[in-house]
Amino acid sequence: MTDHNTGRAWDLIVTPWHLDEHIPAFPIPVTATQVIPPPLPEGPVAVRMNRLHQAAADAVAQAARPLVLSGDCPTARAAVAGIQRRHQDLAVVWLDAHGDFNTPAITASGYIGGMALAMLTGRAPGLFDDPLGLRPIPDTSVILADARDLDPAERDALDTSQVRRVPADPAAITSALGELGPAPVYLHLDIDVIDGAQIPGARFPSSLGPSLTRIEECLAAVCATADVVAAYIACAWLPGRVSDPTTRDTIARFTRALGADLAWHESAGQRPAEGGQQVVSPGIGS
C-alpha cells in the first residue's frame, strides 16, 4: 500500500462555532489559525452562518493543506468551497453516525446541522444567501461510512442516491476508495461516529458504534490509500465539555492518525495560541 501523504504537513485551522453560535472555550492548538467569528447580522440562522462560512472558506483557500477543527458539520461547505478554488475534482470520505442527508424539504427537526452532506451534493441550493462558489460533489464521488442513525426520509433519500455506503471499517473504506479512482480527497470526521459510551459530552451521541481505535484505523487507512488534500474534524461536543482534557486528548488522537501532532496552549480555547494567528475575511460585518 502506497502512502500518498508521507511527509506532507497540515495547516491547522480552527472554526470555533456551532451553526451561528460562537464557542468561546473551543480548544485552539499551538500554531493553529483561528478564524475569528465576524460580526453577525440579525436575521435567519442560515444568513448568519453564511457570514461565518465566508470567513472559513477564505482561510481554507489560503492554506496549502488544511486540517479544520470545527464545532459543527455544516462549515464543511466552506471548507470544500475553499479547497475547490485549487482542485477542480474532489472526492469526499464522510465518517458520521448520522447521514447529514436531510434537506429543508424532508427534515423532521429543521436542524441545519443534519443537512451538511446534502449541501455538498447540491441538495439544498436555496438554503444560504451566498453559495460561496461551492460546486456540488457528484454522489458517485462520495463515500459515507457508518451512518447508522438515520431519519426515515433521510434513509429513503440515501437509498435513491448514488452515494457509496460502507461500514466504518478500514478495509471497506479502502475498497470503496479504489473504486473512485485517483481524485484528491476531502476527509470528514464527525466525532459522534464513535460509540457514544466512548465520547462523553457529545452533542448527539449514538450507541452501538465503532470504537475510537477503529476510527483511528479508518483515518490512517484513508491517508495511506488516497491523496488527502484536506481533512475536517467536527468536534461536536457540548460547549461545556469541548475544552475538557479528555476531549483534547481525543482530538489529538484523531490528528495523530492523520499524521499531525498537536500541542495545546495552557488555556486552550480561551485565547489564540502562541505561534498561531487570527484571521477573518475583510468586509464581513453586520
N, C-alpha and C positions, 0 to 999 in steps of 0.2 A: 504494500500500500504506500503510495507516494504522499508525503505531507506537503501540500501546496503552500503552507503558511509558515514554515520554519524560519525563524529569524526576523519575521515581519512584526514590527512594533504596532501597538494600538495607540490611538489618540483618544483618551478618556474624555467623555462629555457627560455632564450631569444636567438633567432637566427636572428640577425638584418640584414637581406639581402632580396632582391627580385631577384630571379633567381641567377645570379652571381654578382649582384651589392650590395655592402655594403650600408647600410642606416645609416649614422653617427648619425642622430637625433632620431633614434628609441628609444622610452622611455624604461628605464630599472627600474623595480620596486626594491625597497629595498628588500634584501635577495635573489634576483634572481641570478642564474648562467648565465652569459653571455658567449655564445660560440663566441670566438674571431675568425673572419674570418682568415684562414691561408693564406700565400702567394699563389697566384694562377698562374698557368702556362698560357702562351699564347696558344691560340687554341680555339676549338669549345666551345660554351657556356655549352653544356652538360658535357664536361670534367671538366670544371671549377666548375660547380655546384656539380659534384660528390665529389670534394675535400671538399667542404663545407658540404655536406651531411655526409661524413665520420666523420667529427668532431661532427656534431649534433647527429649522431647515437651513438657515444661513450658517449656523455653527457647524452642522454636519458637512455642508458643502465645502467648508474651508479645511476640513480635516482630511489627511491622507488616507487614514484607515480608522474610521470612527467606531468606538465602543461606547454606546449610550447606556447610562444608568438612569432610569426614569421611574416615576411613581405610577404610571399607567401604561396601557397598551395603545390608546389612540394616537399618542405622539409618534408612533411608528410611521404614520402617514408623512410626518415632517422628515423623519429620518430617511425614508425611502425617496421622497421628493428631492432631498439634498443629494443623495447618492446618484440619483438619475441624472443629475447635472453632469456627471462624468461617465456614467455607464448607460449605454443605450438599452441593453438587455439585462435583465436581472431575474434570478430565481429566488424564491422565498422558502425557508425552512422555519416553521412556526410550531413551537412546543408550548402546549397550553392545556389545562384541564378542560377549558371551555372552547367552543368553536369560534367565538368572536365573529360569527357569521350572520348575526341579526342585522336587519335594516330598519329604518323608520317605518316601513310598511308592515313588517311581520313581528317586531319586537313586542313582547308581553309587558315588559317593565319600562321601556323607554330609556333604559340606561345606555348612554353613548359608548361606554367602555366595552359593551358587548357587541360592538359593530366594527371593531378595528380591522379585522381581516377582510370583512365585506368591503370596507372603504378601499383597501389596497387593490381589490379586484374590480373596482368600479361600480359597486352595487349601491352606493349611497351618494350619487353625484350632486344632489342638491342640499346636502346637509350643512355644508360650510359655505360662507360667502366668498371664499377665495380658495380655489383648488390647489394652490401652491405650485402649479406646474406638474402635479403628480400624474404620471401616465399609468393607467390600470395595468396591473400584472395579470397576464393570462392565467386562467385556472390551471392549465396544464403545466405551469411553471411554479406551482405552489405545492409544498408538502406540509400537511397538517399532522402533527404527531400527538397522539393520545386523544384529546377532545372527548373525554368520557362523559362530560356533564353538559348535555345539550338540551335546549328548549325544543318542543315538538316541531314548530315551524322552522326553526333553525336546522334541525336534523333533516327535514324534508329539503331545505334549500341546499344543504351539502350533498344529499343523495342525488340531486338532479344536476349538480355541478360536475366539473371535471377536476376538482381539487383531489390530489392524491392523499388518501387517508392511510396512516400507518400507526402501529403502536409506538410508544416511547421506548424503542429498543434500538441499540446502535446498529445491529445488522440490518434491521428493516429500513432504517433511515438511509444507511449506506446504499442499500439496494435501490431504493427509490431515487437517490441522487444519481446513480449510474444510469437510470432511465431518462433523466433530464438532459444529460449532455453537459457541455463544458461551460455553461453560463456562470458568471460570477454570482455569488450567493449572499443574500441578506439573511442572517441567522437571528431569530427572535425567540426569547425565552420569557414566559410568564412564570414567576416562581410558584404559582398555585398549581402547576402541573404535578408537583411533588405531593405525595400523600399528606393531607392536612395535619396528621399527627406529628409530622416531622418539621412543620413550618408554623411554629406558634405565632399568633398575631396576624396571620394573613387576612386580608380583607375578605376574600372569597374562597375559603378553604374547601377542598373537595376530597372526600375519603377514597380509599381503595386505589390509590395512585402509586406510581413508581417511587422508588427511594431517591434520596438526594444523590447517593453514589451512582445510581443508574443514570440520572440526568447528567451528572458529570461525564460519564462514559459517552452519552449521546453527543454532548458538546464537543468532546475530544474527537469523536468519530467524524463529525461533520468537518472539523478543521483539518483532519488528516485526509479527507476524501475530496473536498471541494475547495474552490478558490473563494474563501470567505472575505469579502471586501468590507463588510460592516456587520456588527453584532449589536444586540439590544437586549438588555435585561430589564423587564418590568418588575420593579421592586415593590410589588403591590401589598405591602404590609400596612396595617393600621397606623395612622400618624404617630400615635404614642409608642409604637413598637419599632418603627423603621430605623431608629438610631441605637437600638439595643446592641450590646456587644455580640450576642449570638447572631443577630441579624447581619451585622457587618462581617462576621466570620463566614456566614453562609454566602454572602455576596462575593467575598474573597475566594471562596472555593469555586464558585462559578467562573470567575475571571481567570483563576489558575488553570481551569480546564480549557479555557480559550487561549492560554499562553500569556496571560498578563498577571503580574504580581502587584497587588495593591498595598499601599501604605496609607494609614488614616491619620488625619490630624487629631490631636488630643481632644479637641472639641468638635468632633466630626458632626457636620450638619448645621453647626451654629454660625460659621462664617467661612469665607473662602479659604481653601487650603493653601499653605505656604507652597510656593513654586507653581501654583496654578494661576488661573486668570478668570475674570468675569467677562462675559460677552452678552450683548443684547443688540438686536438689529436696530439700526437708526430709523427714525421716522415712525416707530410703532408707539402709539400712545392713546390716551383717551380722547 
